[in-house]
Amino acid sequence: MKRTNISNNVIRRLPRYLRKLEDLAAKGEERISSGKLTVGEYDLSELSNVRVPYYRRELGVVFQDFRLFPKKTVFENVAFAMEVVGTPKSLIARRVPAILNTVNLNGKQDSFPNEISGGEQQRVALARALANNPKVIIADEPTGNIDPKMSLEIMSLLVKINKLGKTVIVVTHEKDLVDYYKQRVVMLDNGLIVEDRVGGMFNAQV
């Protein structure tokens, strides 16, 4: 949603690079096989294991299947992302409620995932992605497992987050949503760019 300058070489390999971004955020195990990819100050082709935890704070990932811990409350699911990078408990106690407020989950912090709707679970996943104040959010098919009304709500939240200064990358096949929000659209076919424009108009057939 937030426009940046990307070389043609990177654009032609965008799906593979996005997957590596996700893998590095989740595990820190994947490495760039060729070329150069940077996120903020981090060159992922040369990223050492020591710096992976610091890099993870620059990137938040929202998955289609939520990936919440079923035995943790909403508060604990969001707090977990901060705990693993060593955030002080006092800061977690202040920040988590603020993030839950941002994604419209007031009053749900003590609920477990099976006690809330699919749309609310996806908002928890989004809150967790925001927990460490990352510069980039990657949302991988964030509306794939929720109903149309909740899809609009999730996308509206992503637009709101983008307007707060975050770079937001949404991977989706939902053409109606793309047209509705009229953001920058980069359309891929077999890993190559077939359309790159601002304002929706998602007309190519892939």
ABEGO torsion letter per residue (X at the ends): XBBBBBBAAAAAAAAAAAAAAAAAAAAGABBBABEBBBBEABBAAABBAAAAAAAAAABBBBBAAGGBBAABBAAAAAAAAAAAAGBBAAAAAAAAAAAAAAAGABGAAABBAAABBAAAAAAAAAAAAAAAGBABBBBBGAAAABBAAAAAAAAAAAAAAAAAGBBBBBBBABAAAAAAAGBBBBBBBGGBBABBBBGEGBABBX
